[in-house]
Structure formats: C-alpha cells, structure tokens
C-alpha cells in the first residue's frame, strides 16, 4: 500500500518533538506509535500493540542486536579504565610530554585520532572519545565540541575511503547496477563528494582556530568561564555515575591501563573484518567486528589491573556491570531509533521522498536534487546506508539515461546520506558520538547543526556548478 505523504509523519514527529521537548525516549516512541497507527488503519490500540512488537522485532536483526550490545558494553570499558587509574595515567602522560596542554592541543589530538582510524565509523568515535574526553574535561572544553569533532571525523571520512566497510558496501551496490567498473566509479566520486570534504575542512578549521558560532559558541563560553563542560539541564548519554568514577585510592596511575585496551580495540577491528569476511577485509561484517573489538578491549582492561594486584576478579565483574548499567539509557534510545527506522521502511518513507524528486529532475540540477533528496531521507530515517540502498538504484540509472556524470550522481547520494545522517537525532552514528563524548544528545544535535548546514549549503552550490559543467 502507498501511504504517500503520511509516510513522513512518524520520523518528522519524532525529530521535532525530540528537539522541542528534549524528551528523546518519549518522542521516538510517539513517532513509532504514529507510524503503526497509520499502518493499522488508524486503530489506536492495534497500533499500540504493533508498536511494542516493533520494539521486540528490533532484536530479530543480529546487526541491530550487536550494535545495542556493544553500546552498553562500552560502559564496562569506561569504568575499568577509570577505576584502574588508566585514564588519570594517560592524562598525566600527555601533559608531561606537552602533547595536549592547551584546548587546541586536545582538540587536535582528538581530530588526528579520528582521521587515522578509518576502518569503521563507530570505532573511530569510541576510540577518539575514550582518549580525548578526560583531556577535554581537564581543559574546560565543552562536551558538545568533542561530540562534534567525533561525529565530523567518523562517517564523513569513512565514506571517502574505498578500503573499509563503507567502500565495500557502496561498491557492492554499484555491482548490482551492472556497472563494469564499480571501483573506478567510486574512486572518481571521492573528489566530488563535496559535503564530506567540506565537513572535514570545517572541523579542521574549528579545531585549529576555535572560531565557533551559533549554539556551540555559547557552549564553549559556558565551559570556559564556569568549568561546566555540560549544561545544567543536560542529560548526558553516559550516566554521570560512570564518567565521574575516581581511580582506586593508593594505586599508581598507569597509562597502559587505558592505552592497551584502546589499542586492542583498534587492532581487533580489522582482524574481525578479516575473519568475518573469510580473508577479505572489505567483505567483513562491521557490527560483529565492532562487538568483538569492544569485548577484547574489556578483557584486556580487566586482566591488566588483576595482574597488577589492583582489582580482584570480583571487582572486575562488579565494575563491568556498573558500567553496563550506566549505558542502558543509550541502549534504549538505540532500540527506539532502530524501531522507528523499521517503521519508516514499512511505510515506504524513503521511496516516497525519492519519487517526489523524480518530478523535479533536470539534467543540470540532477546532482543537487539527488543530494537534497538523499539528505532528507537520511534525516527522516536516521540511516545513511539505508539511503544508499534506496538512492543508488535510482541515481545511477537516471544519470545514464539523462547523460549525466555517474560519479557526480553517486557522490551526491553518498554526501546527502551522510549529511542527513549527520544532523538526524535518530541516527545511530550521531547517538554513538554523543555517547563517546558523554554529551547531551539533543545539545550535540543543536550545536552541530549550524556547521553541518554551512557545509551542506556549500555542497549544494558545488553540485549545481558541477552539474552544469559535467552535463
């Protein structure tokens, strides 16, 4: 059944309510409920029952379940590295070597780590957040700024690299379109992916200059003048009970207790991709590899203090459970976000928005229209990969029929998907960035939005210009 304009009501309702009320849980559930009431022929109680079933069905997808589990498990890693003195040891080690004694130094360190880890976007945000958050706290840099840096150096960078899960996925979609040279088309699209490029340029500029504007400027002023790295009325994605755990008294602070688990997480990611891909890293399963990486890091974070006589095995388990408990709110939000994405797919939200764009296609402006359409679908559904699956089969044949550059059209799909995902409150990557920075999620979305809009506006202009040149 074609639900037409009704299909965009649930995601937009959830997003508007979340931003207006700051009640993410209620807003997401009301969006899910609205969707299933529509799907249940406007029968409220049937819609309510189906909404609950939709939440249960989230766990039928192994990928969803793995993402939710690894998000909760990160809490165990946080508590273990803090209580064992690893975080304090790392901060002291960085300061002694003058690596990040200033706000710009700390921001630069987080940006460099974000750029260097290109295998998977979630691992990028988690590692950079784990390393940088204590430095940001000590130097009075807002958590909103850290979340922005993490978000802007994860997906926008990963979508520009062919040798990771993102590249493999896009190349696979091109192969389904019977393109003879999908790898070459993807590589040719990289310099035309203007949104991703402009985001990286902008975050680099902000890191080096601290020339903030909009809500971010207010957040930075608050953190710098009062020392409050998070607003008074904010609700961090990680419980304060977890982020404020003190190191165990009477122990030496050892940076290895933080660095070795983090390095384990980094190196386990490609190994996991290699194993799950049967020897082909690009064919590996990202969610499985991330879960393995986090589990391996937790094991190392627990074994190290036991061998150093800091913890007993019982303390390791108690701290791990406490950390997992502190991230249960994030797991709930993730479940709701996946459920509303599934609801949007049932309603055909993406297909409806894409069909509307067909009425406005013009050869010279096709890339700009594809970019805007992809962005709106990603914003409404909270997923960039879902947008790629919807829009690549539309954009590639359209480009061939209308004699438009295929790499330019592909870049517009990829950039638009990342932009919409970048600014959507129901995006999993945005949620992970908020969690890794221990930021209030809506504050992260609000402070990041002006920067993302500037990059998107510039990208749209460039797609119009290049659409005229390459037509």
VOPAGU-2260 file (C-alpha; in pm, 1 decimal, decimal comma):
REM VOPAGU-2260
SITE   aa  ch    i         X         Y         Z
SITE  UNK   A    0       0,0       0,0       0,0
SITE  UNK   A    1     122,7     350,2     -87,0
SITE  UNK   A    2      89,1     575,5     217,9
SITE  UNK   A    3     213,3     886,0      35,3
SITE  UNK   A    4     274,4    1193,9     247,7
SITE  UNK   A    5     158,6    1008,6     559,8
SITE  UNK   A    6     484,4     810,9     548,4
SITE  UNK   A    7     691,9    1112,6     652,9
SITE  UNK   A    8     481,2    1191,2     962,1
SITE  UNK   A    9     637,9     941,2    1209,7
SITE  UNK   A   10    1006,8    1034,4    1165,3
SITE  UNK   A   11     935,7    1407,0    1143,4
SITE  UNK   A   12     711,2    1392,2    1450,8
SITE  UNK   A   13     982,4    1214,1    1649,0
SITE  UNK   A   14    1254,9    1456,0    1539,0
SITE  UNK   A   15    1052,0    1773,5    1601,5
SITE  UNK   A   16     932,2    1653,6    1942,4
SITE  UNK   A   17    1283,1    1544,6    2045,6
SITE  UNK   A   18    1430,7    1884,2    1962,7
SITE  UNK   A   19    1137,9    2080,8    2110,7
SITE  UNK   A   20    1091,1    1884,1    2434,3
SITE  UNK   A   21    1437,5    1723,0    2483,7
SITE  UNK   A   22    1248,6    1405,2    2578,6
SITE  UNK   A   23    1416,7    1166,9    2334,2
SITE  UNK   A   24    1259,2     845,2    2462,2
SITE  UNK   A   25     900,6     970,9    2455,7
SITE  UNK   A   26     947,0    1147,8    2122,8
SITE  UNK   A   27    1085,1     840,5    1949,8
SITE  UNK   A   28     811,2     616,8    2086,7
SITE  UNK   A   29     539,6     861,1    1982,2
SITE  UNK   A   30     686,2     860,1    1632,4
SITE  UNK   A   31     678,9     479,0    1627,7
SITE  UNK   A   32     322,6     480,0    1762,2
SITE  UNK   A   33     208,7     728,8    1496,6
SITE  UNK   A   34     356,5     509,2    1226,1
SITE  UNK   A   35     189,9     191,2    1344,6
SITE  UNK   A   36    -145,6     362,2    1398,7
SITE  UNK   A   37    -128,3     459,7    1030,1
SITE  UNK   A   38     -21,1     106,7     934,4
SITE  UNK   A   39    -306,3     -37,8    1146,5
SITE  UNK   A   40    -576,3     154,2     955,9
SITE  UNK   A   41    -592,6     423,3    1224,4
SITE  UNK   A   42    -684,6     178,7    1502,3
SITE  UNK   A   43    -510,0     315,2    1810,1
SITE  UNK   A   44    -491,1       4,0    2026,1
SITE  UNK   A   45    -382,0    -214,2    1734,8
SITE  UNK   A   46    -116,8      47,8    1657,3
SITE  UNK   A   47      -2,0      46,4    2019,9
SITE  UNK   A   48      28,4    -332,9    2022,6
SITE  UNK   A   49     216,4    -329,0    1692,0
SITE  UNK   A   50     448,0     -55,5    1822,4
SITE  UNK   A   51     550,8    -278,0    2111,9
SITE  UNK   A   52     603,1    -567,7    1872,2
SITE  UNK   A   53     816,1    -339,3    1653,3
SITE  UNK   A   54    1048,3    -280,3    1950,7
SITE  UNK   A   55    1072,9    -656,1    2006,3
SITE  UNK   A   56    1144,8    -718,6    1636,6
SITE  UNK   A   57    1447,3    -489,3    1653,2
SITE  UNK   A   58    1631,1    -777,8    1818,4
SITE  UNK   A   59    1544,4   -1018,0    1536,4
SITE  UNK   A   60    1810,9    -842,3    1333,2
SITE  UNK   A   61    2152,5    -968,5    1452,9
SITE  UNK   A   62    2319,6    -647,6    1335,1
SITE  UNK   A   63    2087,2    -429,2    1544,0
SITE  UNK   A   64    2136,0    -652,1    1847,9
SITE  UNK   A   65    2513,7    -641,6    1817,6
SITE  UNK   A   66    2514,3    -259,4    1794,2
SITE  UNK   A   67    2291,1    -225,9    2101,9
SITE  UNK   A   68    2506,2    -471,5    2299,7
SITE  UNK   A   69    2837,8    -306,8    2211,2
SITE  UNK   A   70    2698,8      34,8    2306,2
SITE  UNK   A   71    2608,8     -97,9    2652,6
SITE  UNK   A   72    2942,1    -280,4    2687,4
SITE  UNK   A   73    3134,8      42,8    2634,0
SITE  UNK   A   74    3023,3     136,5    2985,8
SITE  UNK   A   75    3228,8    -152,7    3125,2
SITE  UNK   A   76    3537,0     -30,1    2939,4
SITE  UNK   A   77    3489,1     322,4    3076,9
SITE  UNK   A   78    3458,3     212,1    3440,2
SITE  UNK   A   79    3750,7     -30,4    3426,4
SITE  UNK   A   80    3994,5     214,8    3266,3
SITE  UNK   A   81    3894,2     492,7    3508,3
SITE  UNK   A   82    3896,3     290,7    3828,9
SITE  UNK   A   83    4228,0     121,1    3744,0
SITE  UNK   A   84    4398,7     461,8    3707,6
SITE  UNK   A   85    4444,2     425,1    3332,7
SITE  UNK   A   86    4260,8     746,3    3241,9
SITE  UNK   A   87    4447,8     954,1    3502,9
SITE  UNK   A   88    4774,5     795,5    3396,1
SITE  UNK   A   89    4711,6     877,6    3031,2
SITE  UNK   A   90    4617,1    1239,8    3105,7
SITE  UNK   A   91    4933,0    1284,5    3316,8
SITE  UNK   A   92    5143,6    1120,3    3044,7
SITE  UNK   A   93    5004,8    1354,2    2776,1
SITE  UNK   A   94    5063,3    1663,6    2990,6
SITE  UNK   A   95    5420,7    1568,9    3078,4
SITE  UNK   A   96    5504,3    1544,4    2708,8
SITE  UNK   A   97    5327,2    1869,3    2617,9
SITE  UNK   A   98    5104,6    1682,0    2371,7
SITE  UNK   A   99    4780,5    1849,3    2476,0
SITE  UNK   A  100    4838,2    2121,5    2732,2
SITE  UNK   A  101    4602,6    2364,9    2557,2
SITE  UNK   A  102    4244,9    2335,9    2429,3
SITE  UNK   A  103    4371,9    2341,7    2069,9
SITE  UNK   A  104    4617,0    2064,9    2152,2
SITE  UNK   A  105    4343,5    1844,0    2298,8
SITE  UNK   A  106    4108,3    1914,3    2007,4
SITE  UNK   A  107    4387,7    1845,1    1758,8
SITE  UNK   A  108    4465,1    1514,2    1929,2
SITE  UNK   A  109    4101,1    1403,8    1905,5
SITE  UNK   A  110    4086,6    1511,2    1541,2
SITE  UNK   A  111    4408,0    1329,4    1449,3
SITE  UNK   A  112    4286,4    1008,8    1613,7
SITE  UNK   A  113    3954,0    1045,8    1433,3
SITE  UNK   A  114    4123,6    1084,5    1096,5
SITE  UNK   A  115    4366,9     797,2    1148,8
SITE  UNK   A  116    4103,2     534,1    1234,3
SITE  UNK   A  117    3920,3     480,2     906,3
SITE  UNK   A  118    3809,9     116,6     928,4
SITE  UNK   A  119    3468,9     182,5    1087,9
SITE  UNK   A  120    3288,3     498,9    1197,5
SITE  UNK   A  121    3170,7     377,2    1540,3
SITE  UNK   A  122    3515,9     253,3    1642,5
SITE  UNK   A  123    3658,3     589,0    1529,1
SITE  UNK   A  124    3420,8     781,6    1758,8
SITE  UNK   A  125    3462,5     540,9    2050,8
SITE  UNK   A  126    3842,1     541,3    2048,1
SITE  UNK   A  127    3881,8     915,2    1992,8
SITE  UNK   A  128    3620,5     982,2    2261,5
SITE  UNK   A  129    3783,1     749,6    2515,6
SITE  UNK   A  130    4123,1     911,3    2467,0
SITE  UNK   A  131    4007,2    1273,1    2443,1
SITE  UNK   A  132    3722,4    1311,1    2692,2
SITE  UNK   A  133    3938,1    1330,5    3008,2
SITE  UNK   A  134    4159,4    1590,0    2838,9
SITE  UNK   A  135    3857,3    1798,0    2738,0
SITE  UNK   A  136    3725,9    1783,8    3095,1
SITE  UNK   A  137    4056,7    1899,7    3242,6
SITE  UNK   A  138    4096,7    2181,7    2989,3
SITE  UNK   A  139    3734,4    2301,9    3016,5
SITE  UNK   A  140    3626,1    2224,8    2661,7
SITE  UNK   A  141    3256,4    2153,8    2618,2
SITE  UNK   A  142    3136,3    1800,7    2559,1
SITE  UNK   A  143    2934,0    1937,9    2268,0
SITE  UNK   A  144    3260,5    2036,0    2097,6
SITE  UNK   A  145    3402,8    1686,9    2148,0
SITE  UNK   A  146    3085,5    1522,5    2013,6
SITE  UNK   A  147    3103,4    1749,2    1706,9
SITE  UNK   A  148    3465,9    1655,7    1640,2
SITE  UNK   A  149    3391,7    1284,9    1683,6
SITE  UNK   A  150    3087,2    1296,3    1455,4
SITE  UNK   A  151    3264,8    1500,6    1188,5
SITE  UNK   A  152    3573,2    1280,2    1170,4
SITE  UNK   A  153    3388,1     947,7    1157,1
SITE  UNK   A  154    3127,5     893,7     883,0
SITE  UNK   A  155    3231,7    1191,0     660,0
SITE  UNK   A  156    3583,6    1049,9     645,1
SITE  UNK   A  157    3487,1     682,3     617,7
SITE  UNK   A  158    3264,9     746,7     314,3
SITE  UNK   A  159    3568,0     883,8     125,0
SITE  UNK   A  160    3776,6     567,1     166,5
SITE  UNK   A  161    3728,1     257,0     -52,8
SITE  UNK   A  162    3926,0      23,3     175,1
SITE  UNK   A  163    3671,4     -12,8     455,0
SITE  UNK   A  164    3318,6    -141,1     516,2
SITE  UNK   A  165    3165,1     178,1     372,3
SITE  UNK   A  166    3355,6     148,8      45,2
SITE  UNK   A  167    3280,9    -221,8      14,7
SITE  UNK   A  168    2909,7    -158,8      67,0
SITE  UNK   A  169    2887,2     116,0    -194,8
SITE  UNK   A  170    3091,9     -80,6    -447,9
SITE  UNK   A  171    2858,6    -377,0    -390,1
SITE  UNK   A  172    2555,6    -156,2    -464,3
SITE  UNK   A  173    2720,6     -40,0    -789,6
SITE  UNK   A  174    2784,0    -400,9    -888,3
SITE  UNK   A  175    2411,7    -471,3    -851,1
SITE  UNK   A  176    2354,5    -199,7   -1112,6
SITE  UNK   A  177    2572,4    -397,7   -1355,7
SITE  UNK   A  178    2839,7    -129,3   -1367,4
SITE  UNK   A  179    3153,3    -263,6   -1536,0
SITE  UNK   A  180    3399,1     -66,2   -1324,0
SITE  UNK   A  181    3237,7      -2,0    -983,3
SITE  UNK   A  182    3567,8      55,0    -801,1
SITE  UNK   A  183    3676,0     316,8   -1052,7
SITE  UNK   A  184    3337,3     492,1   -1032,1
SITE  UNK   A  185    3361,0     504,2    -653,0
SITE  UNK   A  186    3716,5     642,1    -665,1
SITE  UNK   A  187    3611,5     905,7    -920,8
SITE  UNK   A  188    3324,5    1008,1    -689,8
SITE  UNK   A  189    3558,4    1080,9    -396,7
SITE  UNK   A  190    3674,4    1431,6    -504,0
SITE  UNK   A  191    3310,6    1509,7    -594,5
SITE  UNK   A  192    3173,2    1418,7    -250,2
SITE  UNK   A  193    3159,1    1784,3    -155,3
SITE  UNK   A  194    2966,9    1753,6     170,7
SITE  UNK   A  195    3211,1    1506,7     325,2
SITE  UNK   A  196    3506,7    1715,9     206,9
SITE  UNK   A  197    3361,7    2044,0     337,6
SITE  UNK   A  198    3277,3    1886,9     674,4
SITE  UNK   A  199    3636,5    1771,8     714,4
SITE  UNK   A  200    3768,1    2115,7     612,9
SITE  UNK   A  201    3530,9    2286,2     856,7
SITE  UNK   A  202    3608,9    2063,2    1155,1
SITE  UNK   A  203    3980,0    2112,9    1088,0
SITE  UNK   A  204    3926,8    2490,9    1082,4
SITE  UNK   A  205    3729,7    2480,8    1409,8
SITE  UNK   A  206    3994,0    2264,2    1577,3
SITE  UNK   A  207    4278,5    2494,9    1475,7
SITE  UNK   A  208    4106,2    2828,8    1538,6
SITE  UNK   A  209    3827,7    2766,3    1793,1
SITE  UNK   A  210    3625,7    3024,1    1592,8
SITE  UNK   A  211    3286,1    2890,9    1695,5
SITE  UNK   A  212    2943,1    3029,8    1611,5
SITE  UNK   A  213    2581,6    2960,5    1699,5
SITE  UNK   A  214    2491,7    2736,0    1997,1
SITE  UNK   A  215    2844,5    2592,3    2002,1
SITE  UNK   A  216    2988,4    2934,8    2084,2
SITE  UNK   A  217    2756,9    2956,7    2386,4
SITE  UNK   A  218    2853,8    2606,5    2497,3
SITE  UNK   A  219    3223,3    2690,0    2474,0
SITE  UNK   A  220    3172,4    3014,9    2666,6
SITE  UNK   A  221    2990,2    2822,1    2940,6
SITE  UNK   A  222    3264,9    2560,7    2965,9
SITE  UNK   A  223    3547,6    2814,7    2959,4
SITE  UNK   A  224    3403,9    3058,4    3214,4
SITE  UNK   A  225    3228,2    2824,2    3457,9
SITE  UNK   A  226    3410,6    2495,7    3401,4
SITE  UNK   A  227    3078,1    2325,7    3323,6
SITE  UNK   A  228    3154,1    2107,5    3024,4
SITE  UNK   A  229    2786,6    2014,0    3007,6
SITE  UNK   A  230    2480,4    2234,2    3065,4
SITE  UNK   A  231    2296,0    2227,3    3397,3
SITE  UNK   A  232    1974,6    2088,0    3247,3
SITE  UNK   A  233    2151,5    1844,4    3016,4
SITE  UNK   A  234    2107,9    1466,9    3025,7
SITE  UNK   A  235    2435,3    1303,7    2915,6
SITE  UNK   A  236    2417,3     983,5    2711,0
SITE  UNK   A  237    2650,5     830,5    2969,5
SITE  UNK   A  238    2548,0     843,3    3334,0
SITE  UNK   A  239    2749,7    1085,1    3549,2
SITE  UNK   A  240    2798,9     795,8    3789,5
SITE  UNK   A  241    3009,3     632,1    3520,3
SITE  UNK   A  242    3205,6     933,4    3394,0
SITE  UNK   A  243    3288,8    1055,5    3746,4
SITE  UNK   A  244    3432,8     730,5    3882,8
SITE  UNK   A  245    3754,8     804,5    4070,1
SITE  UNK   A  246    4067,9     593,7    4042,5
SITE  UNK   A  247    4112,7     345,9    4325,8
SITE  UNK   A  248    4298,6     508,0    4615,0
SITE  UNK   A  249    4657,4     416,3    4686,2
SITE  UNK   A  250    4746,4     296,0    4334,6
SITE  UNK   A  251    4992,3     422,9    4076,4
SITE  UNK   A  252    4837,7     581,2    3769,3
SITE  UNK   A  253    4949,3     378,5    3469,0
SITE  UNK   A  254    4862,8     496,1    3116,2
SITE  UNK   A  255    4898,8     138,6    2989,5
SITE  UNK   A  256    4573,5      53,6    3170,3
SITE  UNK   A  257    4392,7     276,4    2923,6
SITE  UNK   A  258    4614,0     266,6    2615,7
SITE  UNK   A  259    4643,1    -111,9    2585,0
SITE  UNK   A  260    4263,7    -172,4    2590,7
SITE  UNK   A  261    4214,7     108,4    2335,7
SITE  UNK   A  262    4487,0     -30,5    2108,6
SITE  UNK   A  263    4332,1    -374,9    2143,3
SITE  UNK   A  264    4001,0    -231,5    2025,3
SITE  UNK   A  265    4169,8     -66,8    1726,6
SITE  UNK   A  266    4363,6    -372,3    1610,2
SITE  UNK   A  267    4077,4    -616,4    1670,7
SITE  UNK   A  268    3858,0    -428,3    1421,7
SITE  UNK   A  269    4046,9    -522,7    1101,9
SITE  UNK   A  270    4109,5    -870,7    1242,5
SITE  UNK   A  271    3736,6    -912,4    1298,1
SITE  UNK   A  272    3664,0    -790,6     945,3
SITE  UNK   A  273    3925,1   -1033,9     810,6
SITE  UNK   A  274    3769,9   -1328,6     997,5
SITE  UNK   A  275    3405,7   -1246,2     921,9
SITE  UNK   A  276    3495,9   -1176,2     559,5
SITE  UNK   A  277    3670,7   -1515,3     515,9
SITE  UNK   A  278    4001,8   -1348,8     447,0
SITE  UNK   A  279    3860,3   -1040,5     270,8
SITE  UNK   A  280    3853,0    -735,8     499,5
SITE  UNK   A  281    3619,0    -546,9     266,0
SITE  UNK   A  282    3362,8    -830,6     287,4
SITE  UNK   A  283    3365,9    -843,5     668,5
SITE  UNK   A  284    3068,6    -780,5     896,4
SITE  UNK   A  285    3112,2    -441,5    1064,8
SITE  UNK   A  286    2875,8    -488,7    1359,7
SITE  UNK   A  287    3030,8    -825,3    1451,0
SITE  UNK   A  288    3381,8    -685,1    1427,8
SITE  UNK   A  289    3294,3    -386,2    1646,5
SITE  UNK   A  290    3139,3    -614,6    1909,0
SITE  UNK   A  291    3445,7    -839,4    1911,9
SITE  UNK   A  292    3671,7    -534,3    1939,8
SITE  UNK   A  293    3488,7    -398,0    2243,0
SITE  UNK   A  294    3476,6    -739,2    2413,2
SITE  UNK   A  295    3851,2    -788,6    2358,9
SITE  UNK   A  296    3922,1    -441,9    2499,1
SITE  UNK   A  297    3711,6    -516,2    2809,0
SITE  UNK   A  298    3901,2    -841,4    2868,7
SITE  UNK   A  299    4234,3    -659,3    2848,3
SITE  UNK   A  300    4104,2    -374,0    3068,4
SITE  UNK   A  301    4001,6    -631,7    3328,0
SITE  UNK   A  302    4306,1    -859,6    3315,3
SITE  UNK   A  303    4563,6    -580,2    3345,1
SITE  UNK   A  304    4455,9    -449,7    3690,8
SITE  UNK   A  305    4410,6    -806,1    3817,3
SITE  UNK   A  306    4770,4    -893,9    3727,3
SITE  UNK   A  307    4881,0    -564,4    3884,9
SITE  UNK   A  308    4700,4    -657,8    4211,6
SITE  UNK   A  309    4471,9    -352,3    4176,8
SITE  UNK   A  310    4143,6    -543,9    4139,1
SITE  UNK   A  311    4014,5    -883,2    4234,2
SITE  UNK   A  312    3821,2   -1077,7    3972,4
SITE  UNK   A  313    3503,8    -998,1    4165,0
SITE  UNK   A  314    3577,6    -622,8    4144,1
SITE  UNK   A  315    3626,9    -650,5    3768,4
SITE  UNK   A  316    3282,4    -804,9    3725,7
SITE  UNK   A  317    3116,8    -558,4    3963,8
SITE  UNK   A  318    3271,2    -258,4    3784,9
SITE  UNK   A  319    3178,9    -402,4    3443,9
SITE  UNK   A  320    2815,3    -448,8    3545,6
SITE  UNK   A  321    2804,5     -98,1    3690,8
SITE  UNK   A  322    2938,7      43,5    3365,9
SITE  UNK   A  323    2692,6    -153,1    3153,3
SITE  UNK   A  324    2409,6     -31,5    3375,2
SITE  UNK   A  325    2517,3     328,0    3320,7
SITE  UNK   A  326    2468,2     289,5    2945,0
SITE  UNK   A  327    2131,8     115,5    2949,5
SITE  UNK   A  328    1964,0     452,8    2860,2
SITE  UNK   A  329    2169,1     460,6    2538,5
SITE  UNK   A  330    2071,7     101,4    2458,7
SITE  UNK   A  331    1705,3     200,7    2497,9
SITE  UNK   A  332    1747,2     500,2    2266,5
SITE  UNK   A  333    1924,4     280,1    2011,3
SITE  UNK   A  334    1636,8      30,6    2023,8
SITE  UNK   A  335    1383,6     308,3    1968,9
SITE  UNK   A  336    1591,6     456,0    1684,4
SITE  UNK   A  337    1611,6     120,4    1506,6
SITE  UNK   A  338    1237,7      65,7    1558,3
SITE  UNK   A  339    1139,9     399,6    1404,5
SITE  UNK   A  340    1372,1     325,8    1112,5
SITE  UNK   A  341    1192,0      -5,4    1059,2
SITE  UNK   A  342     856,8     173,7    1086,0
SITE  UNK   A  343     963,2     421,4     817,4
SITE  UNK   A  344    1061,2     134,1     591,0
SITE  UNK   A  345     719,4     -28,4     643,1
SITE  UNK   A  346     556,4     298,6     538,8
SITE  UNK   A  347     790,0     343,3     241,5
SITE  UNK   A  348     916,2     683,6     357,9
SITE  UNK   A  349    1236,9     668,9     154,9
SITE  UNK   A  350    1068,6     555,1    -164,2
SITE  UNK   A  351     803,3     827,1    -132,4
SITE  UNK   A  352    1057,8    1106,0     -92,4
SITE  UNK   A  353    1263,0     969,0    -380,2
SITE  UNK   A  354     954,7     951,7    -605,0
SITE  UNK   A  355     876,3    1318,3    -536,4
SITE  UNK   A  356    1226,6    1415,2    -650,2
SITE  UNK   A  357    1167,1    1243,8    -986,2
SITE  UNK   A  358     918,9    1518,4   -1076,1
SITE  UNK   A  359    1185,4    1787,4   -1042,8
SITE  UNK   A  360    1480,5    1621,7   -1214,2
SITE  UNK   A  361    1665,6    1837,5   -1464,1
SITE  UNK   A  362    1996,8    1726,7   -1616,8
SITE  UNK   A  363    2183,2    2036,3   -1498,4
SITE  UNK   A  364    2044,9    2020,2   -1145,5
SITE  UNK   A  365    2013,0    1645,9   -1101,1
SITE  UNK   A  366    2314,3    1614,8    -866,8
SITE  UNK   A  367    2186,4    1890,2    -636,3
SITE  UNK   A  368    1837,3    1737,1    -631,0
SITE  UNK   A  369    1979,6    1391,6    -556,4
SITE  UNK   A  370    2189,2    1540,4    -273,2
SITE  UNK   A  371    1889,8    1715,8    -113,1
SITE  UNK   A  372    1664,4    1412,2    -156,2
SITE  UNK   A  373    1919,8    1174,6      -5,4
SITE  UNK   A  374    1972,5    1414,5     283,5
SITE  UNK   A  375    1601,5    1433,0     362,3
SITE  UNK   A  376    1560,0    1054,9     351,8
SITE  UNK   A  377    1859,1    1006,8     583,7
SITE  UNK   A  378    1733,1    1278,8     818,6
SITE  UNK   A  379    1391,0    1112,5     832,8
SITE  UNK   A  380    1512,1     754,6     873,5
SITE  UNK   A  381    1837,5     804,8    1066,4
SITE  UNK   A  382    2047,7     587,6     838,9
SITE  UNK   A  383    2291,4     672,7     561,7
SITE  UNK   A  384    2339,6     313,2     446,3
SITE  UNK   A  385    1962,9     275,3     404,1
SITE  UNK   A  386    1967,6     585,5     184,2
SITE  UNK   A  387    2248,0     439,0     -26,9
SITE  UNK   A  388    2038,5     124,9     -81,3
SITE  UNK   A  389    1734,7     334,0    -184,6
SITE  UNK   A  390    1902,5     604,1    -391,9
SITE  UNK   A  391    2190,2     430,7    -574,7
SITE  UNK   A  392    1945,3     217,6    -782,4
SITE  UNK   A  393    1761,2     541,5    -866,8
SITE  UNK   A  394    2053,9     779,5    -919,2
SITE  UNK   A  395    2278,2     557,0   -1133,0
SITE  UNK   A  396    2021,7     457,6   -1399,9
SITE  UNK   A  397    1885,5     814,0   -1406,2
SITE  UNK   A  398    2236,1     950,5   -1464,4
SITE  UNK   A  399    2292,1     704,2   -1751,0
SITE  UNK   A  400    1956,7     781,3   -1915,8
SITE  UNK   A  401    1996,8    1159,4   -1882,9
SITE  UNK   A  402    2365,3    1150,8   -1983,5
SITE  UNK   A  403    2484,0    1293,0   -1650,3
SITE  UNK   A  404    2810,8    1207,8   -1474,9
SITE  UNK   A  405    2762,3     881,8   -1279,6
SITE  UNK   A  406    3043,8     959,5   -1029,1
SITE  UNK   A  407    2885,8    1300,4    -960,5
SITE  UNK   A  408    2542,6    1146,1    -902,7
SITE  UNK   A  409    2693,0     877,6    -679,9
SITE  UNK   A  410    2881,5    1142,4    -479,5
SITE  UNK   A  411    2554,9    1333,7    -434,5
SITE  UNK   A  412    2387,4    1021,7    -292,2
SITE  UNK   A  413    2677,1     949,9     -56,5
SITE  UNK   A  414    2717,7    1311,3      56,9
SITE  UNK   A  415    2344,9    1361,9     101,9
SITE  UNK   A  416    2314,5    1040,4     301,7
SITE  UNK   A  417    2597,4    1140,2     532,6
SITE  UNK   A  418    2457,5    1493,5     577,2
SITE  UNK   A  419    2107,6    1374,2     666,2
SITE  UNK   A  420    2251,2    1112,3     899,8
SITE  UNK   A  421    2487,9    1372,7    1046,1
SITE  UNK   A  422    2207,5    1604,2    1161,8
SITE  UNK   A  423    1938,6    1349,1    1247,2
SITE  UNK   A  424    1863,9    1295,0    1618,3
SITE  UNK   A  425    1762,3     934,9    1541,9
SITE  UNK   A  426    2089,1     842,1    1368,2
SITE  UNK   A  427    2294,3     566,0    1532,2
SITE  UNK   A  428    2625,8     732,8    1445,0
SITE  UNK   A  429    2507,9    1062,1    1598,1
SITE  UNK   A  430    2399,3     872,9    1909,6
SITE  UNK   A  431    2737,0     695,5    1933,9
SITE  UNK   A  432    2917,2    1031,0    1906,8
SITE  UNK   A  433    2702,4    1175,0    2188,5
SITE  UNK   A  434    2776,2     867,0    2397,4
SITE  UNK   A  435    3151,3     871,2    2331,0
SITE  UNK   A  436    3164,6    1237,0    2438,4
SITE  UNK   A  437    2923,1    1184,5    2732,4
SITE  UNK   A  438    2723,6    1473,6    2585,9
SITE  UNK   A  439    2353,5    1550,2    2598,3
SITE  UNK   A  440    2227,5    1412,8    2267,3
SITE  UNK   A  441    1996,2    1699,2    2173,4
SITE  UNK   A  442    2265,7    1952,2    2269,1
SITE  UNK   A  443    2502,8    1770,8    2034,0
SITE  UNK   A  444    2249,4    1785,7    1751,2
SITE  UNK   A  445    2173,2    2157,1    1810,8
SITE  UNK   A  446    2536,0    2268,3    1831,3
SITE  UNK   A  447    2646,5    2062,3    1530,8
SITE  UNK   A  448    2356,3    2163,2    1305,4
SITE  UNK   A  449    2483,3    2511,7    1201,3
SITE  UNK   A  450    2822,6    2371,2    1098,4
SITE  UNK   A  451    2661,0    2088,5     903,0
SITE  UNK   A  452    2421,0    2330,5     731,0
SITE  UNK   A  453    2707,1    2554,3     617,7
SITE  UNK   A  454    2887,6    2253,7     467,3
SITE  UNK   A  455    2563,4    2130,0     307,0
SITE  UNK   A  456    2486,0    2469,9     153,9
SITE  UNK   A  457    2835,2    2490,4       5,4
SITE  UNK   A  458    2799,9    2134,0    -124,5
SITE  UNK   A  459    2465,8    2215,0    -289,4
SITE  UNK   A  460    2618,7    2512,9    -469,3
SITE  UNK   A  461    2906,8    2298,3    -592,6
SITE  UNK   A  462    2666,0    2027,4    -713,9
SITE  UNK   A  463    2479,9    2287,5    -917,2
SITE  UNK   A  464    2805,4    2422,0   -1065,5
SITE  UNK   A  465    2949,8    2079,2   -1143,8
SITE  UNK   A  466    2612,1    1960,2   -1269,4
SITE  UNK   A  467    2627,5    2234,5   -1533,9
SITE  UNK   A  468    2995,0    2165,6   -1613,9
SITE  UNK   A  469    2969,4    1785,8   -1639,0
SITE  UNK   A  470    2631,8    1780,6   -1814,2
